[in-house]
Structure formats: C-alpha cells, structure tokens
Amino acid sequence: DTFDPLHIECLRMALEMLYPEYVDVFNKHMASSKIHLYNMFIMRRDIYDAYLSWMFEVLRAAEAGIEFDGLTPFEARVMGRISERLLDTWLEVNGVQYVECPLVSMEKVRWDKKIVGALTAKFAGKKYTESF
C-alpha cells in the first residue's frame, strides 16, 4: 500500500464522525482494486457543489489527525491523494450514475519504474517517495 495506514484511518474516522452512513461503502471501496483516480470529473453544477462541500468537510476533519512534520514532498500530498478515495464512495451512496471516459496523459510515464514501485510497495512494504 502506498499510504500510511494512519492517514486512511484519519479519513475513516472523519467519515465515522460526520457521515457514518458512508463508512460501510468507504470500507468496501478501500478493499476494492477498482478506483477512479486523479479527481477528474465533469458534473452538473449542483452535483459538483454537493460533492465538493461534502468532500472538503470530510478532508478538514481528517487533516486534524494527520501529522505533516517529517513527511517527504511526495507524502505531503496526502490530502490530495486521500481525497481520491472519496469519489467512488460519494457516487455510490448518493446514487449518482456516471460514464467512464478514456484518460490520455500527455506526460511520459516511466512504466518500468511505475511497475517496480507498485510491486515493491505491495510486496516489500516500501512506500512511494515520488511519482513516476
């Protein structure tokens, strides 16, 4: 896993405190290997406003439990990275239907490093220190 488990626990605790009805769905999505990343979406304005109001309230509560001192620059992006774990939960709980579109990256991806980094994180417990 690429996260400090305490960061995910802070996010879970924020949900338990503010929106307990979301916790079971959050846990289900955290156990899944499928996720919508990058915080990229196109939504109607009312859905967008509702999602962001909810998401930032949850993130503010989670942030209070996260210690930022001593984090690497990559780890310090924790709030953006954990925020990606909220979209699928919110969509499911609120019954929002969606369509997936292909993602095209214009940046060069070092697949060799990305694959080795993912496998090392999963099987050797070494955390990411940079993006690939």
N, C-alpha and C positions, 0 to 999 in steps of 0.2 A: 504494500500500500504506500502511496506517495504522501500521505497525510500523517501528521502527528495525531494519534488517536484522541488526544485530549481536545484538539480543535474540533473534531467531529462530535465529540461528546458535548462540547460547549454549544454547538449548533443544535444538537438533540435536546439539551436541557432548555435552550431558549424556546424551542417548539413546545416542550412539555409545559413550560411556564405560561406561554402566551396562547398557544393554539394546540392543546392536547389532542384534538380530533385529527391532527395531521401526523402524529407520531408513528402510528402503525404503517401508514403509507410511506412515510420517510424511511422507516426501517426496511421496508420491502425494497424500495429503490436503492438503498445503500447496499443491500445484499445482491442486487442485480448486476449483471455485466453490461447492461444497456443504459446509456445516458445521453442526454442532449447537452453538449458542452458549448463553450465559448460565449454564453449569454447572448446569443444571436437569435432574434425572432422578429417577425412582423405581426403586429396585433392591432386590432381596433383600439382606439384611444381609451375607451372605458375599461377594457380588459387590461391594457398596459398600465393604466393608473392603479387599478386594483392590485395587480401583481406586484408592482414596484412598491406600493405602500406597505403591503404585507411583507415582502422580502426585506426591505430596509429596516422595518421594525424588528424582524427576527435577527437580522445581522447585527443591529445595535446591541441587542440583548446578548448575543453570542460573543461579541467583541469584548464585553466587560470581563469575560472569563479568560481571555487569551493574553498570554504574556508575550510581548513583542521584543523585549530586550534579548539580544543574543541570536535573533533569527538571521539566517543568511538572506541576501536580497531576494532569492527565489522563494524562500519560506515566508518572507514578509508580505508576499502577495496572497497570504492566506485568506483574506476576506473575499477577494475576487474568486479564488479557487473554491472556497466552500459555498459561495453563492451559486455556483453552477449546480450544486447538489440539490437546490431547492425547486428549480423549474418543473421537473417532472412530477414532483410531489404536489405542487400547487395545481398543475394542469389536471392531474387525476382527481384530486379532492374536489375541485371546482367543476369537473365535468367539461372542461374546455377541449373541444376537438381541434386537432392540428393536422397539418400536412408537412411531411419532411421534404426538404429540397436538398439537392446535392450541394456540398461545400467544396469550393475551389480555393485553394491557397496559392497566392502568387509568390509566396516566400519559398525558398528552397528548404526542404526538410531533409535532415540527415537521418534517413531511415535506419541505417546501421546503428548509429548512436541511440536513436529513439527505442529501437527494439532491445538492444543490450541494456539500456537504462530501465526499461519496463520489466524485463526479466530479472535483472539484478534487484530491483525494488521488491518484486513479488517473491522471489525465492531466497534472496540473501538478506532481505530486510534493510537494504541500503536505500536511504531516502534520496530523492532527486535533489540536486543542487543547482540545476539550471534547466532552461527549456532547450528543446532540440530544434 
